Amino acid sequence: MKIAPEQLEQFRKDGYFILERVIPEDALEGLRNECQQYIAKFDAEMEAKGLEKDGINHYKKRYFIANRGLENPVITNFLFSDLMYQVTSAVLGEEVYLFNEQYVVKAADKQSAFAWHQDSGYIGHYHKPYLSCWCALDDMTEENGTISVLPHERAGIEPEDLIDHEQSEITNDKIGYKGDDPGILALVPAGSIVVFSSRTLHRSGPNKTDKMRRSYLVQYSKEPILKKDGSGYWSQAVPFVRGGQKLNPVAEMA
């Protein structure tokens, strides 16, 4: 697979582009299976603690299951696959690091909307933009709460702008935009990837269906992203591409 020049120009101008049905079927099924196992584990942990809400995780409603990929061969193989090499190197260039990854799952719940935000808004200090690859594990519709993206120009921002975010007292979400632009709905089939900058405003609607809406968010950076005090990595910094060449982190970790 090659990323077209028109897609890269759309990323530069609007902050995103979409790749439809690019995740191989076996990889897609593997990601789904692992997702279900982690949901069961999170439910058990919250039940043991007697919690309905743990951070931004809400029991039986929505889940953010982060940074489990390196402990799981199925997920690890996807993170460092040829597909992700093609995507990340086309956008980020000759140096690429795995920065963060998480399942984002919404159960059937009309209160499961997620506010307009930049992914960079969750870090809390300035850093260079990184790349978010939102992988649809199910067919995405407006009814089940797909994401919407807001092109930079319509948001009134430049590609490098980092917006101040407020935190919702109700959901713990970060909120970076309160305008009335509805954005562009990502109505994509399972196996698609919405590729966007960490500076691109996006949100998701509530899941109004009776089925889970599962996605997998993978994020890569041009350079390691450090904590504000420089004491270590903010999340991860696993080398994936060096000098334009794909590395094999799976073999190195074995």
C-alpha positions in Angstrom: 0.0 0.0 0.0 1.2 3.5 -0.9 0.0 6.7 0.6 -1.1 9.0 -2.3 0.3 12.6 -2.6 -3.3 13.9 -2.4 -3.7 12.2 1.0 -0.5 13.7 2.3 -1.6 17.1 1.1 -5.0 16.7 2.8 -3.1 15.8 6.0 -1.0 18.9 5.7 -4.0 21.2 5.0 -6.8 19.7 7.0 -4.9 17.5 9.6 -6.3 14.1 8.5 -7.0 11.5 5.8 -8.8 8.2 5.7 -7.6 4.8 4.5 -10.6 2.4 3.9 -10.4 -1.4 4.5 -6.6 -1.6 4.8 -6.3 -3.7 7.9 -5.9 -7.4 6.9 -8.8 -9.6 8.0 -6.7 -11.8 10.2 -5.1 -8.8 12.0 -8.6 -7.2 12.4 -10.0 -10.4 14.0 -7.0 -10.7 16.3 -7.4 -7.1 17.5 -11.1 -7.7 18.2 -10.5 -10.9 20.2 -7.9 -9.3 22.4 -10.1 -6.3 22.9 -12.9 -8.5 24.3 -10.5 -10.2 26.7 -9.3 -6.9 28.1 -12.8 -5.6 28.5 -13.7 -8.6 30.6 -10.5 -8.0 32.7 -11.3 -4.3 33.3 -14.9 -5.1 34.3 -13.6 -7.6 36.9 -11.1 -5.0 38.2 -13.8 -2.3 38.6 -16.2 -4.8 40.2 -13.5 -5.8 42.7 -12.9 -2.1 43.6 -16.7 -1.4 43.7 -16.2 1.4 41.1 -18.6 2.7 38.4 -15.9 5.1 37.1 -12.1 4.7 37.1 -10.4 7.7 35.5 -12.1 8.1 32.1 -13.2 4.4 32.1 -16.9 3.9 32.9 -18.2 0.5 33.9 -20.1 -1.3 31.1 -20.2 2.0 29.2 -16.8 3.0 27.8 -13.2 1.8 28.0 -9.8 3.2 27.4 -7.4 0.2 27.6 -3.9 1.6 27.2 -0.5 0.3 26.4 -1.1 -3.4 26.6 0.3 -4.1 23.1 3.9 -4.9 24.1 2.6 -7.6 26.4 0.4 -9.2 23.7 2.0 -10.7 20.5 -1.2 -10.3 18.5 -1.2 -6.5 19.1 2.5 -6.1 18.9 2.6 -7.7 15.4 0.0 -5.1 14.2 1.8 -2.2 15.8 5.0 -2.9 13.9 3.5 -4.3 10.7 4.3 -3.4 7.2 1.0 -1.6 7.0 1.8 0.7 9.9 5.3 1.2 8.5 3.9 2.5 5.3 1.5 4.9 7.0 3.8 6.3 9.6 6.9 6.7 7.4 4.9 8.4 4.7 3.6 11.0 7.2 6.4 11.3 9.8 9.5 10.6 7.7 12.6 8.6 8.4 12.4 8.4 12.2 9.4 6.9 13.9 8.7 5.8 17.5 5.7 4.0 18.9 4.4 6.6 21.4 1.1 5.3 22.7 -1.7 2.8 22.0 -5.1 2.0 23.4 -8.5 0.4 22.8 -11.3 2.9 22.8 -14.7 1.1 23.3 -18.2 2.3 23.7 -21.0 0.1 24.9 -24.7 0.8 24.2 -25.0 4.1 26.2 -26.5 7.4 25.1 -24.2 9.2 27.5 -21.0 7.9 25.8 -20.1 10.9 23.7 -16.6 12.2 23.9 -15.9 16.0 23.7 -14.0 17.9 21.1 -10.3 17.7 21.9 -6.8 17.5 20.5 -4.9 14.3 21.5 -2.0 16.6 22.4 -4.3 18.3 24.9 -4.0 15.3 27.2 -0.2 15.6 27.6 -0.3 18.9 29.5 2.8 20.6 28.1 4.2 21.6 24.7 5.6 19.0 22.4 5.9 18.5 18.7 2.8 17.1 16.9 2.5 13.3 16.7 0.4 10.9 14.6 -2.8 9.3 15.6 -4.1 6.2 13.7 -7.7 5.5 14.7 -8.4 1.9 13.6 -12.1 0.9 13.1 -12.7 -2.6 14.5 -16.4 -2.4 13.7 -18.3 -0.6 10.9 -18.6 3.0 12.1 -21.8 5.0 11.8 -23.3 8.1 13.3 -25.6 5.9 15.3 -22.8 3.9 17.1 -20.7 6.9 17.8 -18.0 7.2 15.2 -15.5 10.1 15.4 -15.8 13.4 13.7 -12.8 15.5 12.7 -12.6 19.2 12.3 -10.2 20.5 9.6 -7.7 23.1 10.9 -9.1 26.0 8.9 -12.6 25.4 10.0 -11.4 25.2 13.6 -9.5 28.5 13.1 -6.1 27.0 14.0 -2.8 26.4 12.4 -1.4 22.8 12.1 1.1 23.4 15.0 -1.3 25.2 17.3 -1.9 23.6 20.7 -5.1 24.7 22.3 -5.8 25.1 26.0 -8.2 22.4 27.2 -10.7 22.4 30.1 -11.5 19.2 32.0 -15.1 18.2 32.5 -16.1 17.5 36.1 -18.7 15.0 35.0 -16.8 12.8 32.6 -13.1 13.8 33.2 -12.8 14.5 29.4 -10.6 17.3 28.2 -12.5 19.9 26.1 -10.7 22.0 23.5 -13.5 23.4 21.3 -17.0 24.6 22.1 -18.0 26.0 18.7 -21.0 24.8 16.7 -19.2 23.3 13.7 -20.3 19.6 13.5 -17.0 18.5 11.8 -16.8 15.7 9.3 -18.1 12.2 10.3 -15.8 9.3 9.7 -18.4 6.8 8.3 -16.0 4.0 7.5 -16.2 0.2 7.4 -14.3 -2.1 9.8 -10.6 -2.4 8.9 -10.3 1.3 8.0 -7.9 3.8 9.6 -8.5 7.5 10.2 -5.1 9.1 10.2 -4.8 12.5 11.9 -2.4 14.9 13.7 -2.4 15.1 17.4 -3.3 18.8 16.9 -6.5 17.9 14.9 -9.7 18.5 16.8 -12.0 15.5 16.9 -14.8 14.1 19.0 -17.2 11.1 19.0 -20.9 10.8 19.5 -22.8 8.5 21.8 -23.4 4.8 20.9 -27.2 4.6 20.4 -27.1 1.0 19.2 -27.3 -2.3 21.2 -23.8 -3.4 20.2 -20.3 -2.5 21.3 -18.4 0.1 19.1 -14.7 -0.9 19.2 -11.7 1.1 17.9 -8.0 0.9 18.4 -6.0 4.1 18.6 -2.3 3.8 17.8 0.0 6.8 18.1 3.5 7.4 16.7 6.0 10.3 17.0 9.0 11.7 15.2 11.0 11.8 18.4 10.6 10.6 22.0 8.0 12.7 23.9 9.3 13.4 27.4 7.6 14.3 30.6 7.5 18.0 31.4 10.5 17.8 33.8 12.4 15.7 31.3 12.7 12.8 33.8 11.6 10.2 31.4 9.2 9.3 28.6 5.6 10.6 28.8 4.4 7.2 27.6 6.6 5.1 25.3 9.3 5.6 22.8 9.9 2.3 21.0 12.0 2.8 17.8 10.1 1.6 14.8 11.7 3.4 11.8 15.3 4.6 11.7 16.9 6.2 8.7 13.8 5.3 6.7 14.3 1.6 7.4 11.7 -0.5 9.2 13.1 -2.0 12.4 11.9 -5.2 14.1 11.1 -4.3 17.7 9.3 -7.7 18.1 12.6 -9.6 17.6 14.5 -7.2 19.8 12.1 -7.6 22.7 12.1 -11.5 22.4 
